[in-house]
Amino acid sequence: MKLQSINPYTEEVMKEFDYSKTDDVLTTLKRLKENKGWANLDIKDRAGAVKKVARILERDKKENAKLISMEMGKPIKESISEIERSVQVCDYFAEIAEKFLQDEILGTEYSKSYIAMQPLGMILGVMPWNFPFHQVIRFAIPTILAGNTIAVKHSSNVPQCALKIEDAFNEGLPENVYSNLFIESTDVGKLIESDYVDGVSLTGSVAAGASAAKVAGENVKKTVLELGGSDPFIVLDDADLNKCCDSATFARFRNCGQACAASKRFIVQKGVYNDFLESFVDNIKKLRLGNPLDEATDIGPLARGDLRDNLDKAVKKSVGMGAKILVGGKTKQGKGFFYEPTVITNINESMPVFREEMFGPVAIVIPVEAEDDAIRMANNTEYGLGSSLWTRDLVKAEKLAKRIDSGMVFINTNLRSEPKLPFGGVKKSGYGRELSYLALREFVNMKTVVVR
C-alpha cells in the first residue's frame, strides 16, 4: 500500500509514495531528539532562520498554491491566500519570540526569582489536509522558535504538500530541526509512546484527538488538540443584514466548507429570518463551481470522494426526517468530488445536519424567538470552537459573548485565524491554543528559578 496524491477535480492519481520503515522513522526521531544545538542558539538566530523560511514560502508562493489546489481542491485564489497567511505567521512570531520567551522576572522576597521558558524537546505534530500549509506552519513556527525540534505526520492525501513544506524548512533551518514522516495513522500511538517524543500537537477529528491524548496521557506527555467544530452564526433582530449576509456566505463556503472553524449553524431571530434567508440563498446561487485552478471558481471539489459521500448521506437522512432543501443538496455529475452549495431549513436538533460536523458546503438555517433561545441553541452541541454574533448593540453583544460556550467569539465579523489572536476551543473542540504569544509557551517548561 502506498500514499497516493489524488487530484480531487480529475480523480487521477498524480503521484505515489512509499511509507517510511519503522526503523528509519525512529532513527529520524532520535536525531531530532538529540539535537540540542537548536535550543542553545540565541533566540535572535532562531528568529532569523524562521524569517528565511518565510522568504522561501514567499518565493515559491505560486508553485505551492497550485499544489494545494491540485492536491485537495481549494480554489487557487484561496490557496494563494493560505500561503500569504503562512508567511504572515512566520514573520509575526519571528518578531515577538524574543519578547515572550525571555525570562519573566517575579517580585518576591528572594534576591532574584524568575520563570525561564525552556523547550520541552522533540514535539510530534499530526496535521490535517484542509489547510495543508497554514496548519503546519502555525504549529511548527512557534514550537521551533521556543527551541523545540519537530516531526510532522501530515494527512495522507496531501503528501506533495508535506514534502514541499519540509523542503522549505530544511532550506531555511539547520539540519535536524524539522522532519516529515510518511507513516500510517495507526502508527501515531507507537511514536507517542517512544522516548523520543516529548509532546504532541494534533489537529483533526475528535476520535483522532482522543486516541492521541489517551496514549500521551498514559505516558504523561503534553498535548494540544484542535478538533472539530459546529460553529454557530447568530443573527439578532437588530443586525446589519447587508454586512451579515455577505459575511455568512464567506463564513460557510470558503474552502468548500471544509474548515473546523467555519460557521455551520445559522441561528437567526425571527424578526429578520425571512430577509436573511432570502439574501443568503441568493448569494449562494451565485457561487461558481469548477476547476480549482481557475481564478473564477468559488467552490472546488471536496478533498476526497468519501467526504462527499458522507456529507450526502447526512443530508439525505436529515431530509428523510423532515428537513427542507432550499438550494443545492446534490452531488455534481461527472468527474470531481463536487457537492453543490446547499442550504437546509426546517431543522430539528436530532438531525445529522445539526448534531454532526458538516465538513462541506452545507448550511442549516434555524429561526429562534428570543436572544436566550439563540444562546441555548448555539450551546446545544458537543463542540465549542468558535462563533459569530451579529447585532448593533455592542454592550449587549459582549454580555452575550460570555454566555456562548466556545473558545472564540467574533462580533459583527467573521471568525478567522490571525497571528495575534489565540485560536482554540473548549468541550470536544479540544484544548490548548495556537497562534498569539500563547502558542510560544505551549511546549515549554516554565521553570521557576530562585536565587536567595
N, C-alpha and C positions, 0 to 999 in steps of 0.2 A: 504494500500500500504506500502511496506517495502523497505528498502535499500537492494539491492542484490549484493553480491560479486560473480561475474560470471567469471569462467576461460575461457579466450578467445581462448585457444587451444582446450579444450574439449567441450566448450559451456555449461558446467554444473554449476549449482548454488552451490557454496561452502558453503555460509552462508547467513543468512538474519538478518537484524537489524531493530528495530523499530525507527521511527523518534522521536525525543525528543518533549515533550509537550512544548507549548509556555511559560507557567508559569515557567517550570523548566529551560528553556533557559534564561529567563530574570533574574531568581534568580542567575544563574551562572554568567551572565554578571555583575550583581550588586556586587557579591563577588569580582570579578576581579577588578572592578572599585574602590571599597573601600579599596583595598589592597595597602596601602601607604608604608608598611614596605619594600617592594621590592625596591622601588625608593629610600628609605632612607638608604639602605645598601651601604656601601663603594663599589666603583666600583671594587676593588680587590676581594671582596667577591662575587659580581655578576659574575665576570670572573671565579672565582674558581668553581662556580656552573655550568657554561657553560662547563668548562673542564670535569666535571663529566658526563654531557650529552654526550660529545664526547667519553669518555671511554665506556659508556653504548652502544652507537651505534657501537663502535668498537667491543665490546664483543659479540654483537648479530648480527654481520655482515652477517654471512651465513644464519641465520634464516630470517633476514629482506630481504636479496636479493632474497631468494627463494619466499618469499611472494610477492615481487614486480613482479617477473616473472609470478607467478601463477595468479595474480590479474589483470595485464594489459599487459602481453605478451612480455615484454622486455627480450631478450636473457640473460641468467644468468650471462655471463661474463660482460655484460653492467650493470646489476643490482648490481653486486659486486662493479664495478667502481663507481656507483652512491652513494653507502653507503660510500665508501672511500672518495669521494669528499665532502660528507656531514660532515664527521669528520674533513676534512681539513678546512672547513668553520668555524666550531666551534672553532678549535684551533687558526685560524688566528685572528678572532675577539676577542677572549679572550686575545690575546697578545697585540692588538693595541687599545683596547677600552679605557684604561686609558689615553693614549696619546691624542686621538682625541675627548674625551668627557670632558677633563679638561677645566677650564675657559680659554678663549682666551684673553690675555691682549692686549689692544689697546693703541697706543701712541696718547694721546690727551692733551688738555690744562688742564684737570682736574688732581687732585692728583692721582686718580685711576679710570680706566674705563676698563670694560671687557665684554665679551659675556659669559653668563652662559648657558650651554647646559642642559636643564631640560626636563624630559619626558612629553609627551602630556597627557598620561593617559592609557586608555584601547583601544587597536587597534584591529580591526577585519581583519582577513586575509581570503580571498576567493581564494582557491588554486586549481590547475589543477591536472590531473591524469598522465600526460606523464612522469614526473619525481617526483613521489609521495613523496619521502623523500627529495630530494635535494631542490625542490621548496619551501617546507615548511621551511626547515632549513635555507635557505638563506634569507627568510623573517623574520623568528622568531628570530634568534640569534642576529643580530644587534639591532633589535627592543627591545628585552628584556634587552640586555646589556645597552641600553640607559635609562633603568629604567621603561619602559612601561610593562604592562601586556597584554596578547593577548588571543583572542579566534579565532579558525580556523574552517571555514566551508570548509571541503575538498570536492573533487569531489565525486559524489555519487557512482561511480563504483570502488572506492578503499577504502571501509570502514575499511577493516582489516589493511591496511597500516596506516590509520588515527589513529586507536586505538593503534597501536604499537608505533607511534610517540608520542602520548600522554603519553603512559607508560614511555618512555624514559625521557621525560621532567619532569613528576611527580616524577620519581625516583631520578633525579639529582637536581631538583629545590625545593624550598619551596612550600607550598600549595598556590593555588590561583594566580599563575603566568601564567600558560598555561592551556587552556581547549579546547577540541574538541567538536564541535557541529554537531549533526546529524539533519540538517534542510533541507527543500526544498529550491531550488534556488529562488523560488518566495518569500521566507520569508526574503531574504537578505536585501531588501529595508527597511522593518519594523525595522530590527535591527539597520541599519544605522541611521534611524530617532530617535532611542531611546536616552535617555540622558546618557546611559551607554557607548556609543561608541564615541571615540574622533578622530578616523582616520580609514582609510580603505586602505588596500593593496590588489589588485586583479590581478591575472594572469589568463587570459582566452581569450575569443573571444572579438572582437570589440563590439558586441552587449551587452555582459555582462558588459564590462568595461564602455560603455556609460550609461547604465542603472544605475550602481552603482554611477558613477560620477555625474549623474543628481541629484540623491537623496542626495548625500553628498554635492553637490553644493548648493542645496536648504536649507540645514541645516548648511552650512558654515563649512564643515569639510574637513580636509586634505586627499588627495588621492594620491596613487602611482599606476600606471597602467602599466602592462607589457602584451601587447596584441599580435596580430598575426604578422606574417612576411612572406614576399615573397622574401627572400634574394637573391641578385644577386651574382654569382660566375663568375668574369670577367677574361678571359684569353686573354692576348695580344700576339702578334706575337713573342715577344722575351721571352716568359715564358719558364721555365724549365718544359717540359711536363712530364718527368719521375716522378718528385715530384707532379706535379699538378694533374695528372690523378688519382694517388693513393689517394691523399687528397680529390679529388672530390667525389670519391666513398664513403669514410667515411662521408664526409660533408652532403651528401644527404641521405644515407641509414642507418646511426646509428639510433637506437631507432625506426627502421622500418619507418624512415622518419617522425616520429611524434615529431617534435621539432619546436618551434616557430622560433628559430634562425638557423634552418637547411638551407643549400643552396638549393634553389628550382629552380632558373632560371640560366642556364649556358649560358653565353653570351661570344662567342668565336670569335676572329678576324679570318678572312677568311684564312690568311696565315697558320694557324695551325689547322683550323677547322676539316679537314678530319682526321688528325693524332690524334687529341684529341678524336674525336668521336669514332674512331676505338678502341683505348685503353680503353676508358671509358666503352664502350659496352662489351668488353672482360672481364673487371673486374667484371661487374655486372652479367654476365653469370656464374661466379664462386661462387656467393653468395649462401649460403645454407639455404633453408627454412626448418623449422622443429620445434620440441618441444623446447620451450624456456628454459627448464631445462637441455637440452643437451648442453654441452660446445662447441660442434662443430657447433651449429646453429649460423648463422649470421643474419637471418631475422625471427622473430617470427610473430605471428598473429597481426593484428591491435587490438586495445584495445576493440572495440565494433563492432557489426555487422553493425550498421547504419553508422559508419565511413567508413567501407569498401564499403558499397553500394553507399554512396555519392561520394566517390572517383571514383568508377567505372562509375557512371553516368557522371561525369565531363569529364573523358577520352573519353567515347563513344560519347558524344556531340561534343567534340573537333575533334575527328576523322571524324564525320559527316560534320564538317566544313573544312576538308582538312588536318588535322594533320596526321602524319605517325608514326606508332609504329615500332620501331626497335627491341625491345625485351620486353617481358612481356605483360602487358595490359590485364590481365585476373585474375579473382578470381580463387582460387585453389579449386578443387573438394574435397568433404568430410568435416569432422569436422574442425572447426577452422576458425577464421575470417581472412583468408590469402588473400593477394593480391600480385601478382608476382612483383618483382622489374622491373620497367618499364622505358624505355627511349623513348621520343617522339620528333620528328623533324617536319619540315615544319609548323612552328608555325606562326600564326599572332596574333596581340596584342588584338584582340577581343575575343579570345577563352577562355573558362573557365579555362583551364590549365595555362593560362597566367594571367588572371585577378584575379582569386581566389587563396586563400592559399591552396595548395595541401598538406594536412596533412596526408601523407602516402608515400609509396615508389615509387613516380613518379617524374622523372626528365625531364625537357624540355631543349633542346639544340638549341641555336639560333645563326646563323652566322651574323657577322657585318663587315662592311668595315673598318671603322676607329675608333680611340680611342674616338672621340666625339660621334660617333654613339653608342658605348658601354655605355658611361655615360648616354646618353639620354635614352637608353633602360633600364638601371638599375634604373633610377629615375621614369620611367613610371609605377608607382604603388602607391596605396594609403598607402602602408606600408613603414616603414623606420626603421627597427630594426637593422639588421647587414648586412655585405657584406664582400666578399673576392676579392682581386685583385692580379693577378699574372703577374709579369714582372721582368726582370733582372735589369731594370733601376730604382733604388730606389729613385733617385731625382724626376723623372717623377711620380713615384708611389705616393709619398707624396703629390705632387701637385694635382693629380687626386683624391686622397682620400678626399680632401677638397671639391670636387665637387659632391661627392656622398651623397645623402640625406638619411643618416642613423645615428643611434646612435653609431655604431661601424664599423670600417673598419680594417680588418686584411690583411696585405700584405704578400704574399708568405707563408701563413699558414692558417689553418682552424680557423674559429671563434669557440670559446668555452668559457664557463664561468669559470673564475678563481677568487679566493677570492680577489686578489689585484686589479682587473680591474673593473671599473664601467660597469654595464650591464643595458641596457635600450635603448629605441628608440625614434623616432620622428614620426610626422604625426599620422596615425591611429595605429601605433605600441605602442602608449602610451607615458607616461611621468614619470619623477622621475627616480631614479637609485637604483638598488640593487647592493650588493657587493661593495668592496673597502671601504675606510673610509667614503665615501659619504653616504653609507647606514646607518651608525650610526646616521646621522643627519637628516634623512628624517622625523622622527617622534619625533622631539624635539622642544621645544620652545627656540629659540636662543634669550635669554633675555639680553637686554642691561642693565648693572648696572654701575652707575656713582657715584663717591664719590668726593665731592668738597674739 
